[in-house]
Amino acid sequence: MIENNTGVSHSGNTVPLQSVLETERLIMRRWEDSDAEDMYKYACDPDVGPIAGWPAHQSIDESRNIIKNVLNGKEAYAICLKKDGKAIGTIELKLNGHTDMTDRDDECELGYWLGKPFWGQGIMPEAVKEMLRHAFEDCGMQKVWCGYYEGNNKSKRVQEKCGFKYQWTTEGVDVPLMHEKRTGHVNLMTKEDWEQINTFG
């Protein structure tokens, strides 16, 4: 389900702008400055960011800066529980020019993280499935790429649950925000695979 004003994307396709995506338990909406305190509450946890490739936040001001300068993409959303509307994580379609996984306008990279108190409740698969629908039905994507670093088994399981297919593994991947190298795994969801999953379950 989506509520939006539409606009024209960089590729000429009509895509939602300032959109709100909705699932049974979640609302995914644009990040706001007022979300900084909620973001910091979860992003300061050393179990959340580092395994995904970014350091734990050190202050609310840092979280506010991330909202303003990092989570400002056209398809960056705060994941919020319907019951209180507070941000508990993020999910984003990184469009061409903002990802190193593709140089095509009809492909993108999916990225996400979720606050630790909400792990193990099926929240992220629920968010990812809606974001895939949005990517293919609303944004005209043909492929959605998604990766994870070795050891991030929760992210791996989310991608497996949602039907992503393994593509390749690369050793010695630079993780600039952590000043280290890691092994990275890349998965893919094509529009054809997504349609088959949703037709036959």
N, C-alpha and C positions, 0 to 999 in steps of 0.2 A: 504494500500500500504506500502511495506517495502523494504528498501535497506539495505543490510548487508553483513558482512562476518560471516560465520557460525562456530560454535564451539560445543563442547560437554559439556553438563551441568553436575552438580553434580549427577544427576539421570541417566546419560547415554543418555539422549535425545539430539538430535541436536537442539540447540536453537540459535537465533541470538546474536551475540556479536557486540558491537559498532554499534548498529542498529539505523536507522532513520525511524521513523514512520510518516506518512503523512495523513492529512485529507484535506477537501476542503479549510479550512482557516489556518490550523495549521501544524507545523513541531514539532515533539517531538524527541529530540536528547540528547546525553550525556551532563551533566553539565561540564563546563570548569571554570578554575580559573577566566577567564576574564568576567564571568557572575556575579561576586560578587556584583558589583555596581548595576546591574539591580535587582538582588535578594533583596538587602537591601532596594531598593526603595519601594518594596511592603511588604517585611517581617518585616519592622519596624512599620507597621501599627498595632495598638492594636486591630483592628477589624478582623485581619486575623489569626494570630497564636494562641492566647489564647483560642479561642473557639474550636480549633482543638487539643489543648493540649500542645502547646509549647509557650514560651514567645516571645514577639516581639523582633526582633534583635536590638541590641544597637549600632552596628557599621558595616562598610563594612568588617572589619577584621573578625568579628563574622560570617558574611554571607560566607566569603571565607572559614572559618573553617568548617562550616556546609557542604559546597559543597565537601570539601576534605574528611571529616570524617563521614558524615551522608548520604549524597546523592551519595554514592560511590558504591551502590549495582549494581548487574548485570543488573537489570531492572529498574533503576532510570533514569528518563528523565526530561529535562527542556521542558516546554510547551512554544512554540514560535509562534508568528504570522508570517505567510509567508511574509507579506509585509515588515518587517524589520529584522526578525530573532532574535529579542531580547527576552530574557526569561521573562515570565510574571507569571509563576507558575511552579508547579512540579507535577508529577504523577509517581507512582512507584508500581510495583508488588513486594511485600516483600516475598521472597522465604523461604522455610523451613529452619529453623535456625535463621531467622530474624523476625519472627512473633510468637505471642502466640496464634494465632487462629487455627493453624494446625501443625501437626508434619509429614505430608505427603509430598513427593516430587512432587506429581501431584496436589497439592492444594497451594494456595497463598493468601495473603491479598493485597487488593488494597488500596492505600493511595494517597491523592492529596490535593493541595490547589491552589488558584488562587488569583492574585492581585486584590484588591477591584475595581479599575477603570474598570475591565473587567467583573464584576458580571452582571448577568441579560441579557447576550448576547448569551446564549446557548453554550459558549465555553467549559465549563467543561463537559457537557453531550457529546459533540462532541469528546473530548479527551478520555473520559471514554469508549465510544463505540468502538473506535479504539483500546484502550488498551485491552478491552475484546476480540476483534477479535485476537489480537496478543497473548494473553494468551492461548486461546483455539486452534488456528490454528498453531501458530509458536512454542509455548512453551510446548504444550502437556498437558495443565492443564485440570483437570476434574471439579474443583470447584474454584471459586474466592470469597473469603470472603471480607466483607467491613463493617466498623462500624462508628458510630458517637456518640458524647456525647449529652445528653439531652440539648436542646436549640439551637443546630446547625441545624436549619431548612433548610438552603441552601444545606448543605451536604445531609440531608435527602431527599430533593426534587430531587437532582441529582441522587441518588440511585434509587428512585422510577421511575423517567423518563427513566432510563436505564434498568428497569425490574428486579432489585434485589428483593428478597422475604425476608420478615421479619422472623427472627429465634428466637431471645430471647432478653431479657433486663436484665441487671445486675446492681444492686445498689451498691454503695460503691466501685467503681472501682478506683484504684490508678492512679493518673495522676502525675507521679513523677516530670516532668519538671515544673509543676505548684504548686507542694507541696500541693495537695488537693485530695479529692475524688469526683467522679461524678457518675451519672447514664449513663451507656453505652448501646447502642442498636446495635445489630449485624444483618446484612443482608447477603444473599447468592445468587450467580448466579452459577447454574450448567451448564455444557456444553450442556446438553439436553435442558434446558430452553433457553439458548442462541441460539441454533440451531432453536428451535421453533419460537422464536421472529424473527429471521432473515429469516425464511421460510415464515411465515404468517404475518409478520409485526406487 
